[in-house]
């Protein structure tokens, strides 16, 4: 006895377009053709069943923000030194050491 196929699910919703280069587009089309699937079915399966690789953060965000703050402090000390001629070696040295330690922490 012949089993009937289950009713086909109606797919009427559209996802936002995905921007790709011409080369990427041709590669995706070729992969869909290799599998014998329509482009839509190939994309749907890749989205639903494919592995998702997340990016690892390049650097610790808190360290980067602190480095930016210390860089601003350093610039303010340098601006004051240039405009008044008054030297503040302790402050400049402290900020320089802080920046150096933050850079070391980011590199590791």
C-alpha angles and dihedrals in degrees: 000000000000117000115219120231117253113258112278114253112244111238110197103143120096127210122218114275118267116224115225135163119257089255092052090048092053091047092052092047091050092050091050090050091049090056093046092239129128114253090251094050092046092051092045092052092044090052096044101037104022125105117259116218114200123207117246112228110258094219141005105274094213091053092048092051091048090049090052091051092049090047089055090050090051091050091050092052090048092048091050091048092050095046099042103025088227113133123218101186095168094055094044091047092048093051092044091053091047091051091048092051092048091050090050090051091050093050093053 
